[in-house]
Amino acid sequence: MIAANRSYFGDFDPFGDFDLLFGAAKYNLKIADLPVRYRERTYGTTNIQRWTHGWLLLRMVAQAMARIKFV
């Protein structure tokens, strides 16, 4: 259901987090906010590029704000 309407918000979310959140908001599903604790990796290196992916995610938020009525 959510994946079928991915083009509504744009198909450029590299991690899928916003894809789930914005899709759930579009269908008026309940969204729970759970605390998450981030720690330093104990192995390997991250694949996240802070600035590149950060700007991309901000663009995703801006596009969703234009399409979803925030309360």
Sequence and secondary structure as in RCSB ss.txt:
>XXXX:A:sequence
MIAANRSYFGDFDPFGDFDLLFGAAKYNLKIADLPVRYRERTYGTTNIQRWTHGWLLLRMVAQAMARIKFV
>XXXX:A:secstr
 TGGGGGGT S  SSSHHHHHHHHHHTT             SSS     HHHHHHHHHHHHHHHHHHS   
